[in-house]
Amino acid sequence: MKKIFDGKKTTKLGTEKKPAVVNVQTEERLKEVSSIFEEKGWKFIIGLEPDKPEDITDLEGLLNLPKPKIVEKKVGRNDPCPCGSGTKYKKCCGK
């Protein structure tokens, strides 16, 4: 049986323990990307590799953090039915 939670906290990306790793192709792009990291105060490691494709997935992940999902309130059994019939949910659509 696989355990779901092992008791260890996950480290946040862009910190001392887990810096963002980015690879760029040009010196100009290196300066541009490093200025973004320094502006936000994130820790990072940048590799200048002209022969490999650019990889900035960690930066994109930090810039576009996932937003929490808002869950709609569930309809109770004795609440009016959301279909607009005027009857209780359990007698109408909640069969």
trRosetta pair geometry for C-beta under 8 A, 3 or more apart (Angstrom, degrees):
i j d omega theta_ij theta_ji phi_ij phi_ji
3 6 5.9 101 110 -80 127 71
11 15 6.3 -128 175 57 98 126
11 17 4.6 -114 -145 100 146 122
11 18 4.1 139 114 -13 124 128
12 15 5.1 79 76 -18 88 125
12 18 6.7 172 80 57 34 121
13 18 5.6 -78 -106 119 44 115
13 20 5.8 67 172 -78 97 85
13 58 6.3 -156 -174 -158 130 96
13 61 6.5 4 92 106 165 123
13 62 6.1 -133 109 -77 116 97
14 18 7.5 1 16 97 29 81
14 19 6.8 43 -127 -139 25 45
14 20 5.2 10 -84 -31 69 106
14 37 7.8 -161 -137 -144 101 92
14 40 7.6 -49 -165 115 143 121
14 42 3.5 -57 -160 -147 113 108
14 43 5.8 136 180 40 46 67
14 44 7.2 -11 -126 -65 69 79
14 58 7.9 158 -63 165 81 105
14 62 5.3 92 -53 -110 136 137
15 18 5.6 41 54 48 87 74
15 19 7.2 -119 72 -75 32 52
15 42 7.9 -68 -57 -149 37 68
15 43 5.9 29 165 25 11 123
16 19 7.1 -2 -138 -57 19 90
16 43 5.6 133 -79 -41 41 167
19 42 7.8 125 -145 157 71 82
19 43 4.0 -92 -108 122 97 98
19 44 5.3 174 178 -98 105 18
19 45 5.2 99 110 -18 129 90
20 37 6.9 -150 56 -114 128 122
20 42 6.1 21 3 150 124 127
20 43 7.1 147 14 91 75 57
20 44 4.6 -26 63 -111 91 85
20 45 7.3 -170 89 27 46 66
20 58 3.7 160 -157 139 94 130
20 59 6.1 106 163 -65 146 60
20 61 8.0 -178 -123 60 116 105
20 62 6.2 -57 -82 -29 145 137
21 44 7.5 164 -81 -162 27 68
21 45 5.0 -13 -110 65 71 104
21 47 7.5 20 -175 -8 86 106
21 58 5.7 114 47 -13 52 154
22 33 5.8 -155 130 163 154 146
22 44 6.3 -6 10 -171 111 117
22 45 7.2 162 27 84 66 53
22 46 5.1 -20 74 -110 97 73
22 47 7.2 -173 95 25 47 72
22 55 6.6 -171 -153 96 50 71
22 56 5.1 29 -140 -113 109 67
22 58 5.9 -119 -65 52 82 110
22 59 5.6 37 -91 -30 132 113
23 46 7.5 147 -96 -164 30 57
23 47 4.4 -23 -108 68 80 104
23 48 7.9 175 -156 -80 65 14
23 49 5.2 -17 -168 29 113 116
23 52 6.1 -29 150 96 141 125
23 54 6.5 -170 101 -145 75 42
23 55 4.4 37 44 42 100 98
23 56 7.8 -130 51 -60 51 59
24 29 4.3 -166 -174 109 132 117
24 30 5.1 -175 70 -72 141 68
24 33 5.9 -165 -57 5 141 146
24 46 6.5 -7 9 -169 108 106
24 47 7.4 160 24 81 61 53
24 48 6.2 -26 72 -110 84 59
24 49 7.6 132 69 36 34 66
24 54 5.5 20 -125 -126 50 98
24 56 7.3 40 -78 -65 85 104
25 29 6.3 47 51 38 67 147
25 48 7.7 84 -158 -161 10 63
25 49 6.9 -52 -102 85 53 54
25 50 5.1 82 -165 -124 74 50
25 52 7.4 -156 -91 71 86 57
25 53 7.6 -38 -61 -148 118 25
25 54 5.4 -78 -17 -66 98 92
26 29 4.6 95 60 8 87 102
26 30 6.9 -139 100 -10 48 86
26 48 7.9 -51 124 -148 6 98
26 50 7.1 70 -76 -104 51 91
27 30 5.4 -49 -151 29 34 119
27 31 6.8 35 153 -18 64 100
27 48 6.8 25 -85 -135 60 139
28 31 6.0 -54 -157 33 31 108
28 32 6.6 30 148 -18 64 108
29 32 5.4 -54 -147 37 36 115
29 33 6.1 30 158 -15 70 107
29 54 7.1 -81 157 -114 158 133
30 33 6.2 -58 -143 40 26 104
30 34 6.1 21 160 -14 63 113
30 46 5.8 125 -144 149 89 141
30 48 5.5 -20 -77 -88 139 106
31 34 6.0 -58 -140 41 26 108
31 35 6.3 30 159 -24 63 107
32 35 6.1 -58 -153 30 25 110
32 36 7.0 25 150 -19 60 103
33 36 5.7 -52 -157 30 36 113
33 37 6.7 33 150 -15 67 104
33 46 6.3 141 97 -113 124 133
33 56 6.6 -131 -122 -116 132 125
33 59 6.4 -84 -153 -87 103 160
34 37 5.6 -52 -149 38 38 112
34 38 6.1 35 155 -17 69 108
34 44 7.1 -164 -118 81 67 138
34 46 5.9 -75 -73 -22 98 155
35 38 5.8 -55 -141 41 32 109
35 39 6.1 40 156 -27 64 107
36 39 5.8 -53 -148 32 27 115
36 40 6.6 11 159 -5 62 110
36 59 6.8 63 101 -155 137 123
36 63 7.9 -28 172 -76 130 121
37 40 6.3 -70 -152 45 28 100
37 42 4.9 -95 -155 69 78 98
37 43 7.8 -1 179 156 117 3
37 44 4.3 -54 -146 -7 157 145
37 59 7.3 -85 -69 -111 94 104
38 41 7.4 38 -172 -75 32 34
40 62 7.3 125 124 145 162 127
42 62 6.1 25 -100 -165 162 160
44 58 7.8 153 -126 109 95 132
44 59 7.9 32 -119 -79 134 93
49 52 4.2 3 125 32 125 111
52 55 7.7 -31 134 -12 112 107
56 59 4.4 -36 178 39 93 121
56 60 5.9 100 119 -24 85 94
57 60 5.6 -54 -145 39 34 112
57 61 6.2 38 154 -23 66 106
58 61 5.6 -54 -149 35 30 114
58 62 6.6 28 154 -17 64 105
59 62 5.9 -56 -150 37 31 108
59 63 6.3 24 155 -14 66 110
60 63 5.8 -58 -142 41 31 108
60 64 6.0 -12 170 20 68 112
61 64 6.7 -74 -131 59 21 80
61 65 7.6 62 164 -89 57 53
62 65 7.0 -2 -162 -61 30 87
75 79 5.3 -135 -168 68 77 131
75 81 7.6 56 -178 -130 148 42
75 82 5.8 -110 -85 -25 142 112
75 89 5.0 159 144 -105 121 159
75 94 7.2 -139 103 -73 118 124
76 79 4.2 104 55 -18 87 108
76 89 6.9 145 89 32 44 141
77 88 7.2 27 150 166 58 113
77 89 5.9 -137 -151 76 29 106
77 90 4.3 36 -172 -58 87 118
77 94 6.2 -174 -126 132 66 161
78 88 5.6 -40 -143 -145 44 124
78 89 7.3 -59 -15 33 5 94
78 90 6.7 -11 -73 -2 47 119
79 88 7.2 116 69 -148 27 72
79 89 5.4 24 68 -13 75 123
80 86 6.6 -36 -151 -143 112 29
80 87 7.5 130 -145 81 67 21
80 88 6.8 -84 -105 -106 36 40
80 89 7.1 88 130 -42 15 81
81 84 7.2 -76 98 12 89 21
81 85 5.1 5 67 39 134 100
81 86 7.5 -22 40 30 98 18
81 87 5.7 19 -3 72 123 69
81 88 6.7 89 -40 138 87 17
81 89 4.7 145 -91 -92 68 57
81 91 7.9 -101 -50 64 123 75
81 92 4.0 -30 -78 61 156 148
81 93 5.4 124 -150 12 118 103
81 94 7.5 -143 -108 -13 96 96
82 89 7.4 30 -5 -100 74 108
82 93 7.5 -62 46 40 79 148
83 92 6.4 -148 38 146 125 135
83 93 5.6 132 -19 -39 128 135
85 92 5.1 166 52 -126 145 145
87 91 4.9 -95 156 83 122 117
87 92 4.6 140 80 -53 113 113
88 91 4.8 78 64 13 90 103
88 92 6.8 174 84 -3 42 96
89 92 6.1 -74 -137 47 27 98
89 93 6.2 -50 -156 55 70 85
89 94 4.3 61 146 -19 85 131
90 94 4.7 -59 -101 80 38 127
90 95 7.8 106 -175 -79 48 41
91 94 7.7 27 16 49 28 95
92 95 8.0 -120 100 -37 22 87
